[in-house]
């Protein structure tokens, strides 16, 4: 989404792009739900052991490995790998763009005029930097998921709660209220992160679903934003 918006000529085109992306997401989600419903019907009277070489796998992956013919199985596997690589490249580009354009460029421009090639070189270094960071996070997540004994989907959704709670709290405060300011944003982000961390079973022994963690963390981040007046 960040790359799509950055490639637009003006904010009107960016707004149209976001609206179209939302509309196009609807049939994709319906497709996912249809596949899940069909898999439920297919396996509802069967005893399925969802593992592959000792690893827990989703029912969709179980279906791919055990029911699909070889050619189609390979095609679906390649598609999944391609989607993963595409998502990774998009993330690296978006993170590098935000870091350089929103953080580094304003700071560097205060020191005088800077050649544009400088920012191109910095962007390349930013991509490498975030690639290393994401690789380390992937290694940590691998052992974290093993320790938590959660399915891959449940673990991924649970990890997203750490970042989404703070963001949702800040966005809700900016959209629906006239309170909050930029000084409180870092505290709200940290507050949302810490609230989700406190709700993990390995922290204080609290065991609730990731959806409730998002709700509680968002409320805490939103409350932090409401502590200050607007700076506008």
C-alpha positions as CSV (number, residue, x, y, z in Angstrom):
1,X,0.0,0.0,0.0
2,X,2.9,2.4,0.8
3,X,4.5,1.7,-2.6
4,X,1.2,2.2,-4.4
5,X,0.6,5.6,-2.7
6,X,4.1,6.8,-3.3
7,X,3.8,6.1,-7.0
8,X,0.7,8.3,-7.4
9,X,0.9,11.8,-8.8
10,X,-1.2,13.5,-6.2
11,X,-3.3,12.8,-3.1
12,X,-6.5,12.4,-5.2
13,X,-5.0,9.5,-7.1
14,X,-3.6,8.1,-3.9
15,X,-7.1,8.2,-2.3
16,X,-8.6,6.4,-5.3
17,X,-5.8,3.8,-5.2
18,X,-6.6,3.0,-1.6
19,X,-10.3,2.8,-2.2
20,X,-9.8,0.4,-5.2
21,X,-7.4,-1.7,-3.2
22,X,-10.1,-2.1,-0.5
23,X,-12.7,-3.0,-3.1
24,X,-10.4,-5.6,-4.7
25,X,-9.7,-7.1,-1.3
26,X,-13.3,-8.2,-0.9
27,X,-13.4,-10.9,-3.6
28,X,-9.9,-12.1,-2.4
29,X,-11.2,-12.5,1.2
30,X,-14.3,-14.3,-0.1
31,X,-12.1,-16.6,-2.0
32,X,-10.1,-17.4,1.1
33,X,-13.3,-18.0,3.1
34,X,-14.7,-20.3,0.3
35,X,-11.5,-22.4,0.3
36,X,-11.7,-22.7,4.1
37,X,-15.4,-23.7,4.0
38,X,-14.8,-26.3,1.2
39,X,-11.9,-27.8,3.2
40,X,-14.1,-28.0,6.3
41,X,-16.7,-29.9,4.3
42,X,-14.0,-32.1,2.7
43,X,-12.4,-33.2,6.0
44,X,-15.3,-33.0,8.4
45,X,-15.8,-36.8,8.5
46,X,-12.0,-37.6,8.4
47,X,-9.3,-37.9,11.0
48,X,-6.5,-35.7,9.9
49,X,-3.0,-35.5,11.5
50,X,-1.8,-32.0,10.6
51,X,1.9,-32.4,10.6
52,X,4.7,-32.8,8.1
53,X,8.0,-34.3,9.2
54,X,7.1,-33.4,12.8
55,X,6.1,-29.8,12.0
56,X,2.5,-28.5,12.5
57,X,0.9,-27.4,9.3
58,X,-2.4,-25.9,8.2
59,X,-5.2,-27.9,6.8
60,X,-4.7,-26.2,3.5
61,X,-1.1,-27.3,3.4
62,X,-2.1,-30.8,4.4
63,X,-4.5,-30.8,1.4
64,X,-1.8,-29.6,-0.9
65,X,0.6,-32.3,0.2
66,X,-1.8,-35.2,0.3
67,X,-4.6,-34.6,-2.2
68,X,-3.3,-32.5,-5.1
69,X,-1.6,-34.1,-8.1
70,X,2.1,-33.6,-8.5
71,X,2.0,-30.9,-11.2
72,X,-0.6,-28.8,-9.5
73,X,1.1,-29.3,-6.1
74,X,4.3,-27.9,-7.5
75,X,2.5,-24.9,-9.1
76,X,0.7,-24.0,-5.9
77,X,4.0,-24.3,-3.9
78,X,5.8,-22.0,-6.4
79,X,2.9,-19.6,-6.2
80,X,3.2,-19.5,-2.4
81,X,7.0,-18.9,-2.5
82,X,6.5,-16.1,-5.1
83,X,3.9,-14.5,-3.0
84,X,6.2,-14.6,0.0
85,X,9.1,-13.1,-1.9
86,X,6.8,-10.4,-3.4
87,X,5.6,-9.5,0.1
88,X,9.1,-9.4,1.5
89,X,10.3,-7.1,-1.3
90,X,7.3,-4.8,-0.8
91,X,8.0,-4.6,2.9
92,X,11.7,-3.7,2.4
93,X,10.8,-1.0,-0.1
94,X,8.1,0.5,2.0
95,X,10.3,0.5,5.2
96,X,13.2,2.1,3.4
97,X,11.0,4.7,1.7
98,X,9.4,5.7,5.0
99,X,12.8,5.8,6.9
100,X,14.5,7.9,4.2
101,X,11.6,10.3,3.1
102,X,10.0,10.8,6.5
103,X,12.9,10.6,8.9
104,X,16.3,11.0,7.2
105,X,15.5,13.5,4.4
106,X,14.0,16.2,6.7
107,X,16.9,15.9,9.1
108,X,19.5,16.0,6.3
109,X,17.9,19.0,4.6
110,X,18.3,21.1,7.7
111,X,22.0,21.0,7.1
112,X,21.8,22.5,3.7
113,X,21.1,21.4,0.1
114,X,21.8,17.8,-0.6
115,X,22.2,16.0,-4.0
116,X,19.4,13.6,-4.8
117,X,21.9,10.8,-5.5
118,X,22.8,10.9,-1.9
119,X,19.3,9.9,-0.9
120,X,19.3,7.1,-3.6
121,X,22.5,5.6,-2.0
122,X,21.0,6.0,1.5
123,X,17.8,4.2,0.3
124,X,19.9,1.2,-0.9
125,X,21.7,1.0,2.4
126,X,18.3,1.3,4.2
127,X,17.0,-1.7,2.2
128,X,20.1,-3.7,3.3
129,X,19.7,-2.6,6.9
130,X,16.0,-3.5,7.1
131,X,16.7,-6.9,5.4
132,X,19.2,-7.7,8.2
133,X,16.7,-6.6,10.9
134,X,13.9,-8.6,9.3
135,X,16.2,-11.7,9.0
136,X,17.0,-11.4,12.7
137,X,13.3,-11.1,13.5
138,X,12.6,-14.2,11.4
139,X,15.1,-16.2,13.4
140,X,13.7,-15.0,16.7
141,X,10.1,-15.7,15.5
142,X,11.1,-19.2,14.5
143,X,12.2,-20.2,18.0
144,X,9.5,-18.1,19.6
145,X,6.8,-20.1,17.6
146,X,8.5,-23.3,18.7
147,X,8.4,-22.3,22.3
148,X,4.8,-21.1,22.2
149,X,3.6,-24.3,20.5
150,X,1.1,-22.3,18.4
151,X,0.1,-22.9,14.8
152,X,1.9,-20.7,12.3
153,X,-1.3,-18.8,11.5
154,X,-2.2,-18.2,15.1
155,X,1.4,-17.1,15.9
156,X,1.6,-14.7,12.9
157,X,-1.7,-13.0,13.9
158,X,-0.6,-12.8,17.5
159,X,2.7,-11.1,16.5
160,X,0.8,-8.5,14.5
161,X,-1.0,-7.5,17.6
162,X,2.2,-6.0,19.0
163,X,2.4,-3.4,16.2
164,X,-1.3,-2.9,15.4
165,X,-2.5,-2.0,18.9
166,X,-0.4,1.2,19.1
167,X,-1.2,2.2,15.5
168,X,-4.9,1.7,15.9
169,X,-5.0,3.7,19.1
170,X,-3.2,6.6,17.4
171,X,-5.4,6.5,14.3
172,X,-8.6,6.3,16.3
173,X,-7.6,9.2,18.4
174,X,-6.7,11.3,15.3
175,X,-9.8,10.4,13.3
176,X,-12.6,10.4,16.0
177,X,-11.4,12.9,18.6
178,X,-9.7,16.3,18.8
179,X,-7.3,15.3,21.5
180,X,-3.8,14.0,21.4
181,X,-0.6,15.3,19.9
182,X,2.6,14.2,18.2
183,X,4.5,14.1,21.5
184,X,2.1,11.4,22.9
185,X,2.4,9.2,19.8
186,X,5.6,7.4,20.9
187,X,4.1,6.7,24.3
188,X,0.9,5.4,22.8
189,X,2.9,3.0,20.5
190,X,5.0,1.8,23.4
191,X,2.0,1.5,25.6
192,X,0.2,-0.7,23.0
193,X,3.2,-2.9,22.6
194,X,3.8,-3.3,26.4
195,X,0.1,-4.1,27.0
196,X,0.2,-6.9,24.4
197,X,3.4,-8.2,25.9
198,X,1.8,-8.2,29.4
199,X,-1.1,-10.3,28.1
200,X,1.2,-13.1,26.8
201,X,1.0,-16.4,28.7
202,X,4.8,-16.4,29.2
203,X,4.8,-13.0,30.9
204,X,2.2,-13.0,33.7
205,X,0.4,-16.3,32.8
206,X,-2.5,-14.6,31.1
207,X,-4.0,-16.6,28.2
208,X,-6.4,-14.8,26.0
209,X,-6.9,-14.7,22.2
210,X,-5.0,-12.4,20.0
211,X,-8.2,-10.5,19.0
212,X,-8.8,-9.6,22.7
213,X,-5.2,-8.6,23.0
214,X,-5.6,-6.2,20.1
215,X,-8.8,-4.7,21.6
216,X,-7.2,-4.2,25.0
217,X,-3.9,-2.8,23.6
218,X,-5.8,-0.4,21.3
219,X,-7.9,0.9,24.2
220,X,-4.7,1.5,26.3
221,X,-3.0,3.3,23.4
222,X,-6.1,5.3,22.7
223,X,-6.3,6.3,26.3
224,X,-2.7,7.5,26.3
225,X,-3.4,9.7,23.3
226,X,-6.4,11.2,25.1
227,X,-4.2,12.5,28.0
228,X,-3.0,15.5,26.0
229,X,-4.6,18.3,24.1
230,X,-4.3,18.7,20.3
231,X,-1.4,20.7,19.2
232,X,-3.3,22.2,16.2
